[in-house]
Amino acid sequence: MTERYDAIIIGAGIIGACTAYELARRGWKTLNVDRLPAAGYGSTGASCAIIRTHYSTLDGSALAYESYFRWDDWANYLGVADERGLAAFHKTGCLIMKTTANGHLRSVCAQQDALGIPWEAWGPDAINAKLPFYDLHAFGPPKRPDDPAFGEAQGDDQLGAVFFPCAGYVGDPQLAAHNAQRAAEARGAVFRFNAEVAAIRREDSRVAGVTLNSGEPVDAPVVVNVAGPHSYKINRMAGVEDGMTIRTRALKQEVAHVPFPAGFDFERAGLVTSDSDIGCYCRPEIGNHILIGSEDPPCDPREWVDPDDYDRNFSEQWQVQVQRVAQRIPGLPVTSPVRGVVDLYDVTDDWIPIYDKSDLPGFYMAVGTSGNQFKNAPVAGAMMAELILACEQGRDHDRDPLPFRLPRAGRTISIGFFSRRREINPESSFSVLG
Ligand SMILES: Cc1cc2nc3c(=O)[nH]c(=O)nc-3n(C[C@H](O)[C@H](O)[C@H](O)COP(=O)(O)OP(=O)(O)OC[C@H]3O[C@@H](n4cnc5c(N)ncnc54)[C@H](O)[C@@H]3O)c2cc1C
C-alpha cells in the first residue's frame, strides 16, 4: 500500500526540518524526504550560520530579530533533548563597518530603532579596544588582488562601525538541523534519507504526492519544496515556474578557514564582522581559526551553476578573500592546503527569499534563501506552517496575504512580502546581506 501523509517536505535542511517541526506541533503527519544521508547535509551544513538582526528591509530585520530570540532560547524552542547535544549559539555580537557603500548604516540603524533592536556606534578607539590589531583605513571599493591599487589606503581617515549585540553564530549548523529533526520526530514527524524525489504527482488539478527515484510513490495532499539550491528543479518538476515573477538559481560560493595570527585568541575574544569596504564577512571558527565569506563585490564574477554538475574545488577566489581580510588583519596567512567550504546559495532575483504557495493547489515553497536565511529558519518554519494551514482552509493568500505575528519583535508582518509573484524589491542589497 502507498504510504500517505498530510504533507511531504522535500529537503531536510534547517528550514525543511523546522517546517516539519512547526507542522507536527500543529498536529500534522509529515514526511521529510532528503536525497542525502542526514539532516543538514546540504547547504545548511556549509553555512557560516551567522545570526544577525540587520537587513536592508524593515520586514527582513523584523523576521531576523524574532528568529534571534529562538536561537537564544534554542533548548526551550525545541522542547526535547538530542542524543548528539544541542547546537551552541555563540553570542559574540556583530560589527559592521560604516562605508559609503552602505550609506554609513544610517537607514539600517533607523530601521533597528523602529524595531527597538539595540545597536552601538563604535569609533576607531572602541574598535581597536576589541580588535587591537585591526587596520581601520578605507581600502574600498573592494578590488581583486591583481589590481595595482589593491591594499592601498584611501587617505589617513579611519573607519567607524556599528556594533549589534543581538548577533553571533551557530557553531554547528548541521547539528542544529538534526536538533530540529529530533524535535519534529518527538511530535510524530517522519524523516527518510537517501531518498530522492524524481517527480511531483498531480490528481484532479492539485498535488497528490511525489515519486521517489526508486519508483516508489508517496501520497500527500500537500507537498512543500524546501530543496535549497535544487529548488528550481523541484519547481520545474511541479510545473509551477510560469506562475512566478521571482525565480531561483544556484550560485557557487567559497568560504576560507585560516589560522588566526599568533597572539590573539580570536576564537574566544573575536566576533562576527561584515565589511563592505573590503567585501568580506568573518567569524571565529574552532581551533582559533577565522572563517571568511564573500559579500560578492561587483568586481568578482558570479558563477551560476547546475547544482548537480559544478566544480566543487576551491578556486583562486579562496585566496582573494583571505588577501582582502589581510588588509585589516596584518599577518593573516594564506595557508596551504586550503581549508573551508565550497557550496551553493539558492538565490532569488532580489536576494529576498520566497515563502509562499504556488499556482498548483497543495504545492508550497520555502526557497531562494539567498545565502542569508539559516538564521530565520525557526520563524520561517512557523510562517510556512501558518500559511499552509490557512491556504488549505480556503484562504486566497495571493489576493488576501496572510499576516504573521512576531511576538518577541512586537510586530506583525505580511507573508505576502515573500511572495513568488512580487515585483523585484528595490530596497534589497541584492547581495548575501539580504
Ligand atoms: C557558504 C554558505 C554560507 C552561508 N552563511 C549563512 C549565514 O552566515 N547566515 C545565514 O543566515 N545563512 C547562511 N547561509 C544560507 C543558509 O545556509 C541557507 O539559507 C539555509 O541553510 C537553507 O536551508 P534549507 O533547509 O532551505 O536548504 P538546504 O540546507 O540546502 O536543504 C535542502 C535539502 O534538499 C535536499 N534535496 C534537494 N533536491 C532533492 C530531491 N530531489 N529529493 C530529495 N531531497 C532533495 C538536499 O539534499 C538538501 O539536504 C549560507 C549558505 C552557504 C552555502
The ligand as an ORCA input file, in Angstrom:
! r2SCAN-3c Opt
* xyz 0 1
  C      28.578     29.031      2.154
  C      27.283     29.453      2.785
  C      27.275     30.339      3.843
  C      26.072     30.736      4.424
  N      26.104     31.553      5.510
  C      24.952     31.905      6.121
  C      24.968     32.698      7.294
  O      26.038     33.047      7.800
  N      23.785     33.029      7.877
  C      22.599     32.649      7.352
  O      21.536     33.015      7.909
  N      22.538     31.891      6.227
  C      23.685     31.496      5.626
  N      23.665     30.706      4.515
  C      22.357     30.325      3.953
  C      21.761     29.158      4.708
  O      22.700     28.165      4.913
  C      20.569     28.631      3.918
  O      19.662     29.704      3.695
  C      19.840     27.528      4.662
  O      20.737     26.570      5.168
  C      18.850     26.873      3.729
  O      18.267     25.766      4.376
  P      17.281     24.845      3.579
  O      16.745     23.856      4.539
  O      16.305     25.682      2.841
  O      18.161     24.181      2.414
  P      19.311     23.077      2.400
  O      20.058     23.005      3.657
  O      20.070     23.267      1.138
  O      18.477     21.743      2.297
  C      17.847     21.335      1.100
  C      17.830     19.832      1.093
  O      17.037     19.401     -0.007
  C      17.566     18.183     -0.449
  N      17.104     17.932     -1.815
  C      17.331     18.664     -2.928
  N      16.720     18.094     -4.002
  C      16.120     16.968     -3.547
  C      15.347     15.946     -4.155
  N      15.058     15.957     -5.484
  N      14.874     14.937     -3.387
  C      15.151     14.894     -2.064
  N      15.900     15.836     -1.422
  C      16.363     16.865     -2.162
  C      19.067     18.391     -0.355
  O      19.741     17.143     -0.282
  C      19.216     19.230      0.900
  O      19.577     18.473      2.031
  C      24.844     30.269      3.911
  C      24.840     29.360      2.839
  C      26.048     28.939      2.284
  C      26.027     27.969      1.145
*
